[in-house]
Amino acid sequence: MDMTQAKPINKVIKISDSQYYFNRELSWLEFNRRVLHEALDRRTPLLEKLKFISIFSSNLDEYFMVRVAILKEQVQAQVSKRTPDGRTPQEQLDAIAQILRPMVIQQHEYFEKVLRTEMAQEGIHLLNYTDITLEQRAYLQDLFQRQIFPVLTPLAVDPSHPFPLIANLSLNLAVVVTDPVSKKEKFARVKVPDILPRFIELPHDLQAQNDIPNHWIGVPIEQVVAHNLEALFPDMIVNEYHQFRLTRKADLAVAEEEADDLLLAIQQELRGRQFRGCGVRLEIQKSMPQSMRQMLFPELELTEGDIYEIDGLLNLKDLMSFMALPLPELKDPPWTPVIPTKLRAFNQSTAIEKSQKSEGRENIFSIIQQHDLLVHHPYESFSASVEEFIAQAARDAHVLAIKMTLYRSSGDSQIFHSLMAAAESGKQVVVLVELKARFDEENNITWAQRLEKSGVHVVYGLVGLKTHTKIALVVRREGDKISRYVHIGTGNYNPKTAKLYTDLGLFSCRKDLGADLTDLFNYLTGYAHQHSYRKLLVSPISMRDRMIELIRREIEHCQNGKPGRIIAKMNALVDPQIITTLYAASAAGVQIDLIVRGTCCLRPGLPEISENIRVISIIGRFLEHSRIFHFYNDGQDEVYIGSADWMPRNLDRRVEAVTPIEDAKISQTLQDILEIMLADNRQAWELQSDGSYIQRHPRKNEPERSSQNILMEILHSFHTNVKVPSMKSRYFN
């Protein structure tokens, strides 16, 4: 669908023009820079700063394991195809290194020179082994002998001992020792055990620092190992040691069409993932001598361009452990998700009462019968809404069937137990478990097998497509008819991430939605070739075309002298065809606001091209994960929510579902949420036409408006019956 042929106004837009696009990989780096900024921001509480340092590092690990690994494979395969912004794979790798190295240096310098000092001022002392007292050292030496030494395995490297396999993301010591008899230097590798705590806390009677009691005092485990290497190499002289950490490609490559058993094929791939993937990054201590580097590089099949020198601790991802300290004054104010008022009676009942109510009128299904219900996590409780929906369906004698998709979940989810109980009670239970959910494959396999053993019909997805949609369908007998209840969400059925990610879910018993989900599940579990749906926008079938139609409709309104308006919130905007259509809309006069958390390849603010497009990104205590699409439609507003971003993978290579919102009150609520986010002047960043982001700050005499804080306040007030002015009157007048 080429917009250059659709309307004369688009002749200036050519999808091949690189000047209209930002690079996907570099745009993601800018997102991670915004994450790092939360750690640098003086307004962020101390332990939250450590959290954001950790997230920055964790994000980079996945980025190298997947995105950089793909680029390196393309270079090795001599792929010359250019991205929409005009870069070859090698040019992208060069640009990544140029942008990322200063960011990594900034991260480590800030932690070593600023955060460690701030931690000490608050009574949290992460010490270097060389700075501890004799009493503390004696304790750690004893601990080493009792608990660490038995776990360690030094591996020699010489003609009779080949270079050992290095596990992905493992922390290692490269050790050089001298044999006092032969006078020869020898090399060995010692893996720092990751089954033990990374930071070893000293006992309370040894926690006084400068005679002042403190909250926490400890040292990194790798320093304890390093200062006790003599125990691993008796009668040898330890000359030097240096830390290193290898990152390998970790994306699975399963030939689905050739796999007789997809679950078995993925299990076999997982067994080798830690060691099989090619190396893509080596983090080393800056002090590592050139001789040791030259020995490591060829063994790990890496070059100088793959090396990241670190001055200080490696693997700052482990700083997340400090969030467990009982120091609320050093964290964001606690937030407990509120129970939606209409669901409160069920969640305050005993198990017996819940069972009795499921037999009568008062249950979650009677609430949904009255009107659609929107839930907004983590502001509203996931357990009191989504988990309760499945739990009541499992208990309710009138429920005949439950069908769900599970992309990512967690082992403590009540949903799994409800589904197994439903199957054991004779209900028809079907669960599509996506085995190819990256880095959750093992967890999904474990639960898929447990579900099958309890009688649940488990399906493993479609060949060539990931099932990313978040949908649940409950079929219930009510008198002489069958009713279908649906939940369509933007986030995973995961109670852990539901406390950290902002997501939306719609409960409804509208007949068209029930019929659409029935057809969609038949497509997922059987051989149905469904080409159209009544209400749902489904990828890879209809979503792209329908989204483009909705954008074009705003263009037509502008061409007819009416206002055009689009507000869209998503995680990423990458798809060239969608971007080209948005440019056409901007050129036609459509006012477009985009709230894109992460990667954005659209270039806003270009004269005559995108001057009517504004892009912001919101980075805060919660990860913005909900997808909302609002089209003004000449005053007949249409709002959609669902699981898909505007990316080729979501539109072409995944099964996704986006639903229209037909309840006027819910539609207005979603529009209000978008307006609150657009007015954010605390956590919002504005994308510039050169690709940089500028953080908003309150203007003179303007109050600070954090959209996430505002939504917490509004939801708490609403569900506790505290009278507050409306959203708009309170925050925008």
N, C-alpha and C positions, 0 to 999 in steps of 0.2 A: 504494500500500500504506500505509494510514493506521493508525498504531499506536493512535490514539484509539479505534478500533473493535475492536481485537484483544483487549485485556484491560482490565478496569475500572481496573487500577492506573495506566493511562496517561491517564485522564480529565483530570488536571491538566496534561498536556502538550498544548499546541496548537501546531502547526507555525507558526502565524502570530504567535505571541507574540514580540515583538522582544526582550524581556528575557532570552531564553535564548540569544542569539547575539551574538558579536562581529562587527564589520564586517570583511569580507575585506581590504579595502585598508588599513585601519588596523592590522590584525593583521600584515600583511606589513611595515609600517613598523616595528613592534616587533621583527620578525625582523632587519631591517637595523640597528636600534639595537643588537642583540646582536652583530652583525658589527662595528659601530663600537667596541663595548666591548673587543673583542679588541685593537684598536689602542691603547686607553686603558689596558689592564691592564699594570701594571708587570712582571708575570711574562712577558710576551710579548717575545721578542728584538726588537731594534731593526728589522732589515730585515723581519721578519714584521709589525711594526706598520705599516710602509709598505705592505706587501701588503694588510693589512686595510683601510687607508684607501683604497687603490685599489679593492678589491672593493666597499666601501661606495659609492663613486662610480659604478662600473660598474653595480652593481645599480640605482642610482637612474636612470641613463640608460635602462635597459630599462623600468623602472617607468613613467617618463614617456612613453616611446615607445609603450607598449602600454596599460597600465592607465589612466593619467591621460588619454591620448588618447581612449580609449573613453568615459570619463566626460564629457569636454568635448563629444564628438559627441552624447551623450545629452542634455546640456543644450541644445545648439543645436537638436536635434530635439524639444525640449520633452517629453522622456520624464519621466513623473511616477511611474513604478513604483518602489516602495520595495524596498530590500534586506531580507533576513530580519531584520536588526537595526533596520529602520524608517527608513532614511535615503534621501532622494532623491539623484540624481546631484549636484546643486549642494551639498547638505549634505555629501556625501562630499568634494567638492573643497575646501570650506571647512575641514573637519576635517583633511584632508591638509596643507593649508598651515599651519594652526595648530600641528600636531604636528611637521611636517618642518622648518620654518624654524629653530627653535632647535637642532635636530640638525645642520643644515648649518653653522650658526654655530659650534657646538661642534667639529665636525670641523675646520674651517679654523683656528679659534683654537688648537686643540691642535697642529695641524701647524706653524703659524707660530711659536708661542710655546714649544712644548715639543720637538717632534720635530726641528726644524731645529737646535736647540741640542744635542740628544742626538747628532744626526748629526755635527755639528762636533766634538764631544768624541771621536768615534770616527774622526775623520779623513775625514769625508765632508762636503764643503762645497758646498752648493747656494747659490751667491751671487746677490745682486742685482747687476745691471750697474753700478749706481752705487757699489758697494763694491769693485770690482776695481782692480788696479794699472794704471798706465799701460802697462806691458809687456803685461799680459793684454788690455787694451783694444785695443792695436795689433794683437795677434794676431787678435782677434775681428773687428776691422774688415777686416782682410785676408781672413779666412775668409768674411765676409759678401760681399765683392766677388767672390770666386772661386766660391763654392758656393751662396750663398743668394739673392743679388740676381738672378741669371739666372732663378730659379724664380718670383719674385714678379711679381704683376700687379696694380698699383693700379687700382681702378675708381672713376671719378668719378661723382658723383650730382648731376645738374643737369637742366634742361629737355631737353637733348639726350641725356642719359645716364640712363635709368631706373634705379631702385634694383635692384642686382644680386640674383640668386638666391643665397640663403645655404644652403650645404650643411648637412645634418644633422650635428650634433656637431662642426662645424668651429670652430676658434679664430680669431677675427678681431680686427683693430684698426679701430676707428672713428676716423678722422683728420680734424682740422680744420686747414686751411691758409689762408693769406691771400695773395691776389695783390697783390704790391707795386705793380703799375701801377693796377689798378682799386680797390685797397684793400678788395675784397670777400672775405668769408670763403667758403670752399668746403668741401664734405664729400666724403670718399673712404673707401672700404673696402679694406683689405688683408687677404687671407687668409693666415694663417700656414701654411706648407706642412707637411702631415702626412706627406709622403713622406721628410722628414728627421727625424733624432732630435730628440725634444722637449727633451732636456737635452744641451747641448753641452759635452763634456769638454775641458778645457784640456790641452795637451801636458805631459809629465812635467817638462820643464825650467821650466815656469811653475806647477807645482802646489804650491810651497812657500807655506804660509799662516802669516804671522808667523814666517817662517824655519824652520818645522817641516814636514818632508815628510809628505804625506798620501796616503790611498788614492784619493781622487777629488775633483776640484775642477771645477766647471763652472757654467754659467748656463742659464736657460731660453731657448729659441730666440726666443720672442716678444719678450724684452727686447733681444736682439741686433737684431732687425728694428726695434723701436721706436726704438732709439738710432742708427739709420742711415737714418731715413726721408728725410733730405735727399737721399739718392741716388735715391729714387723720385720726389721732387718737386723737381727742380732749379729754381732761380730763384723758388721759393715759400718762404714763411715757415711752418714747421710750428708751429702754436699749441698743439695738444694732441692726445692720443691716449688711447683707452680700449679695453680688451679687452671682447669679448662673445662668447657662445657660445649658439647656438640649438639647441634640441631639437625635432625634428619627429615627428609620428606616423610609425611605421615598420612597422606591421602590414600585411601584404598583404591586399588585397581582390580576390579572384579569383572570378568567377562560374563555378564549376566546371561546373554543368549546361549552361552556354552555351558553354563552351570546347571547340572542336574538337580542340585540341592543348593539353593541360594544361601540358606542359613549355614550349611557346612562350608561353602566356599568362603563366606565372610569370616567364619571362625578360623579357617586356615590362614587367611590373610592377616588376621589380627595377631596370630601367634608370632609372626615374624616382623610386625610393624616396628617394634622397638629397635631392631637391628638391621632390617632389610633395606630400608629407604636410604637413598643416597644422602650424603652430607650436604647441607646447604649453608650452614653458619657455624663458625667456631669462635666462642667467646673465651678470651684468655686474659690472664693478669698482665697488665702493662709491663710488669717487670720480667716477664718470660724472655730469656735470652734468645738471640737469633738462632743459635745452634739447636736449641730444643724445638723452635718453630720449624726449622727446616727438616727436622726428623718427623714431626707430627703431620705436616701438610701432605706429603705424598701418601702416607699411610691412611689418612682420612680422605684422600682424593679431593683436596681443597687447594685453593690458591690464596695469595695475599688479599685478593678482593673479597674473600669470604670471611676474613678475620675482623673481629671487633675487639679492640683492646679496652679493658675495663680497669679503671683505677679505683680499687675498693672491692666491696663484696660482689660476687657474681650471683646471679639469680635472685633479684630483688622481689620476685614473685612471692617468695616465702614470707615477706613482711606482712602479708595478710593475717598471719597468725596472731599478730598483736591486737587485732580487733577483738580477740577473745578476752582481753584484759577487762576486769570489772571497773572501768573508769568512764562512766557515762558523761562526765564533764568534758572529756576529750573527744567526744563523738557527736554526731548529729543528734538532736533531740529524738528520743525513741518514738516510733510510730507503730501503733497497733491497728491493723485494718479493721474498719468498722463493719458490723453486720448490717446489711441492708434492712431497713425498717420492716419491709413486707415479709422478710424471711426470719425475723428475729424470734418469732414464736417457736419455729421448728428447732432452732439451734439452742434454745434454752430448755428444751424438753429432755426428759430422761429417755433412755433407749426404749423402755416399755411404752411410754407415751408416743414416741415417734412411730412405733409399730402400729399402735392403735389409730393414730391420725392418718397413717397411710391407707387404712381401711375406710375411713370416712371422708368427709368433704374437705377437711382442713389439711391440705398438703401442698407441696410446691406446684403440683400440676393444676390445682384449682386457682393458684395465683396467676400462673401463666395463661390459663384459660381466659382470665379477665382482661389481660392486656400484655403486650410484650414487656419484657424486663431487661434492662441494660445493667451490667455490672462493670465496674472500673477498678481493676487491680493495679497496685496494691492498696489503693485508697479504701477499697471495699474488700471484704474477706473472700478469698478463694475457697477456703474450706466450708464456709457457711453458704456458699452459692453453688459453685461447680461441683465440688465433692459431695455436697448434700444432694444435689440433683441426681447424681449417679447412685448415691446411697439409698435414696428413697425409691428410685427405680428398681434397685435390687431387692428391696424389702416388699414393695407393693405387689400384692397378689394379682392385681389387674394388669400389671405390665407383662407383656408377652415377649418383647425383644429389646435388646440394647445393642446399638452399633456405635463404634467409636474409631477414630484414628488416633494413634499415639506416635508422635515424632520424637519428642524428648520428654522423659518423666524422671522420677526419682524413686528410690526404693522404699521410701516411707510414705508414698502416696496412698491415701485411703481408697483412691479410685481402683487400684489393682485388686484390693481385697473385696471391694464391692462387686467388681466384675466376676471374680471367682465365686463369691457367694451366690450371685445371680445364676451363674451356670450350674452350680451344684444344686440349686433349687428347681432346676428344670427349665429356666428361661433360655430363649435363644439369644446367645451372646456372641457377637462377631467383633473382633478387634483387628484393625490393620496396624501392625507394628512395622515402622519403617526401619529396617535393618541398616540402611545406608546413611542414617543420621550421623554426621561426622563427629567423631570422638565420643559418641554415645552408643556405639555399636555393641560393645560388650554388655552394657547395662540392658539394652533393649533385647538382646538375645536371652539373657538370664530371665527376664520377665516374660518374654514370649514363651519360653519353655514351661514356666510355672503356670501361665495361663492355660496352655494346652493341656497340662496334666489335670487341671480342674474342670475341663470340659468346655472351655472357651474355644470357639472356632477362630484360629489365628491365621491371618493372611499377611504375607511379607511384602506387599507392594507390587508395582508394575515394572516390568522389564523396561529399562531405559528411562524411567521417570522416578523421581523421589516424590513420595506423598507427603507434602508439607502442610496441607490444609488441616485446620483445627475444628473438627466437627463431631457432634454426637447426636444420635437419633434414638428416641425412646418410643416404642410402639405400645399403646395401652388400650385395653378393651374398656369401653365406657357404655354400659347398657348394651344396646344392640348395634353399636357402631365402633369403629376403630379410630382412635386419635393418635396423631404423631406430634411429639414434642421435640424441639431441636435446640441445640446450643451451637452457635457459630462464633468462633473467637478469632482473636488476632495473635494469641500466644499459646504456648504449649500447655498440656495438662500436667503441669509440674508445680507442686506446692512450694518448692524452694524458690524457683525463679519468680513465682507469683508474688513473692514478698519483695522482690528486687526490680522486676521489670514492670513498666506500665503497659497494661493490656486491657482490651475490652472484650466483652462477651455478650451476645444477644440470646435470650431465651424467648422462644415463640412457639405457638401451635398453629400458625397460619398454614392453611392447607397447601398453598403453592410451595412454601419452603419445605414442608414435610415431604411432599411429592418429589421435589428436587433432590433432597438428601437421599431419599430412597433410590432414585435413579443413579445418583453419584456413587452410592455404596455398591449398587449392582455393577457399575462400571469398574469399581475398584476390586471387587471380589469375583466377578464372573467374566463373561465374554461380551458384555453389552457394549455396543458402539453408540454412545449417547452423543448426539451432535448439537442438541439445543436444550436449554433449561428455561423454566418459566420465569424465575426471578434471579437465580444465582448467576454470577459471572464466574466461569470456571476455566482454569488453565489446564492444559494447553488448548482448549477448545474455542472459547469465545471471549476470554477476558481482554486480550490485546485489542481485538477489533472493537469491542464495546467501549473500552476506555478511550480509544481514539475517536469513536463516534461522539462520545460525551464532550470531549475537548472541541471537536469540530462544531458541535451544536452551539457552544459559546461563541465560536467564530461567527457563525451565521447570525446570532443575535446582534453582535456588534455591527456586522455588515448591514443589518436592518435598522440600525440606529438605536439599538437597545444596549443596556450595559451587559458586559460579560464578566464573569467572576469565577475563579477556581481557587480553592484552598485544598492542598493535599499534604498529608503527613505520612511519612514512611521512614524506613531505615536507610534505604539507598535508592538513588536514581541514576541508572546506568544506560537504559535501553535507548539506542540512537533513534529509533522510530518514534518513540514517545517524546523524546527531547525535540526532535524536528517538528512534531506537531505542536508542542508547546511554544516553540519559536514562532510558528505560523500564527498561533493564537495571540501571542504578544504583539506581533506586527499588525494584527487586526484590531488591537485595542483592548483585548481581554486583560483584566487585572489578575495577576497570578501570584499567590503566596505559597511557597513551598517550605515545609518544615521537614528537613532531611537530617536525621541524626548523624549518619556516617558519610559514605561515599556519595558524592554528587558530581556527575560528569557534565551537567548543564552549566553553561557560562552565563550568569545574569548580567544585566546592565549594559549590554552592547547596543549602541544606537541603531535604531530601526530593526533590530533583531530580537533583543530580549530586554529592552528598556522597561517593559511593564512586568518583568519577573523579579521577584525578591525571594531570596533563599536564606533561611536561618537554620541553625542547629542548636539544640538544647542539650546541654550536658549537666547532669546533676546527680543527686544521691540515688535516684532511680534511673535505670537504663530505659530510655524512651524506645518502646517496642511496638506500640499500637500503630495501626494503619487506618487512616480516615481520609475519605475522598469526598469533597463537597463541590457541587456544581450549582451555580446560582439559577440557571435555567429560567431567566426572565421572571424571577420571583417565585417560581414553582420549585423550590430548593430540592435537590436530590443529594442524599448523603449515603455513603457506602462504608462498610468496615469489612476487614477480612485479613487473610494471612499473607497476601502478596505485596511485595515491593515492585517498583517499576524497573525490573532488571530482566535481561533475556532469560536467565535461569528460572525466574518465577513465572514468566509468561510463556516460555517454550518448553522447559525441561522438568517442570514440577507440576504436580496436581495441587492446585490452589482453589480456594473458594472465597469470593467476596459477595456479601449480601447487601441489598438495598435496605435502608431503614424506612419503614412505612408508618411507624408511629410518630405523630407530629411532635409530641413532647420529647421523645428520645432524639429525634432529629435536631430539635432546638438545643437540647443538652450538648450534643456533639458539636454543634456550631459554636456554642458558648465555650466549650473546651478549646477549640481551635483559636478563638479570639483571645482567650487568656494566654495561650502560648505565644501568639503573635505579639502580645503586649509585654512579654517577658523582658525585663531589663537587668536581670541578675545572672541568669544562666544561658542566655541566648547569645549566639555568635552570628554575625552577618557575613555571608559569603560575598567577596568582592569580585569584580570582573577579572582580576589578575590571579584568582585562585586562593588568595589569602583570606583569613577570617578575622574579623574585628569583634571583640566582645563588647556587648552593650553595657552601659553604666547609666544609672539614673541621672537625668539632667538636674540642674539646679532647682531646688525646691520640689523635686519629683520624688515620690515614695519609691522604695525598692519593690519590684514586683517579680518574685520568683514564682513561676507558674506551678511548680510542684508544691511549694509551701501553700500557695493559694488554694490549690485543689485539696490538699490535706485539711485545711481550715474549713473549706466549704463542706466537704463530705462529713467531717466530724460534727459541724454545726447542724447539718441537715438531719443526720441520723440520731442526734441527741436532742432534737426538738428545740434548739437554740435559735431564736429569731435573728436572722441576719438579712441585710439588704440583698437584692438580687445581684448576680454576678456582674452584670453590666453597670448597674448604678453604683456599685461599690468600687469597682476597679477601673472603670473607663471614663467616668465623668470628671 
